Amino acid sequence: QVQLVESGGGLVQAGGSLRLSCRTSGIAFKYAHMNWYRQAPGKPRDLVAVISNNGSTTYADSVKGRFTIYRDNARSMLYLQMNSLGLEETADYYCRTTRRSRNFWGRGTQVTVTS
């Protein structure tokens, strides 16, 4: 059974940092491409960052230079380091992977950026 569990969200002041984590099970993690998405209230879910199984990364333009996606294959963990957070980045953050053409999502972790 594939499970993705996000953690690390919370309240942070604008300009601050947070590190999100995604604990995975039920997948061959070192072979998996992994994604972070976010969904702000009343808005669609948007892709934030991607890391392939060879470690290459891609970012949404809005987070380039501030967010870093990385992985620990030994621990089957995915991370998102977020720096210089802005108010507009208040959202639920989700990790996602695909296995056998099926998408798997965690339940998300809430990030609230305050002024």
Secondary structure, 3 states (H helix, E strand, C coil): CCEEEEECCEEEECCCCEEEEEEEECCCHHHCCEEEEEECCCCCEEEEEEECCCCCEEECHHHCCCEEEEEECCCCEEEEEECCCCHHHCEEEEEEEEECCEEEECCCEEEEEEC
